[in-house]
Amino acid sequence: MTIFIASPAGRMEALLRPSSLANPRWAAVVCHPHPKFGGTMHNKVVFHTAKFLNSQGLPTLRFNFRGVGLSQGSFDGGRGETDDVTAVLDYMAGCYPQCGLLVAGFSFGAWVGLRAACRDARVAAGIAIGLPFSLMDTTFLQTCSKPKLFLQGTEDPFSPMAEVERIYRGIGNPKKLVWILEADHFFEGQLPALGRALVESLRSQIFLGS
């Protein structure tokens, strides 16, 4: 279902997929990759992430950052986009006040999503898919006490395994890192493996510290 959500930059275009459950425990927001490189809410990793989460009974909302698609405003280097995530969280909290909120994102969306998640008391956990460790400043994660799940491809050129492992050691707990074997940054041919890892983590709540 296409909806429009108010944000500081104007209205944002979004797609809401309701839960199949009468009383879902969690609700999720999914953030797309870099707008300057063609990222939209229709990106296949974003689409499948929302689909995987929805298959577990979570209502999911994916949206276009400011300046993308029918969303108003213009690119703001991550600052305004973080505010966009907060605006979407406001909407989801209103729709699902009984749910814990999760923020998931792919690439640039993982970075922005975690920035918003770490500062928002309503967010239970953050899910980062293909976070480009080599390109983004992740120092804020050192003091982020929210549960965090990282799903990374072993062949991602923007996140070499050794560098990810080094940075990951300094990230605040609770946290979980799962490697998707033979996956590049875009998870070409590895979306089923990504889905299995995401669903398994969600079911076991391994990244929630329980």
Secondary structure, 3 states (H helix, E strand, C coil): CEEEEEECCEEEEEEEECCCCCCCCEEEEEECCCHHHCCCCCCHHHHHHHHHHHHCCCCEEEECCCCCCCCCCCCCCCHHHHHHHHHHHHHHHHHCCCCEEEEEEECHHHHHHHHHHHHCCCEEEEEEECCCCCCCCCHHHHHCCCCEEEEEECCCCCCCHHHHHHHHHCCCCCEEEEEECCCCCCCCCCHHHHHHHHHHHHHHCHHHCC
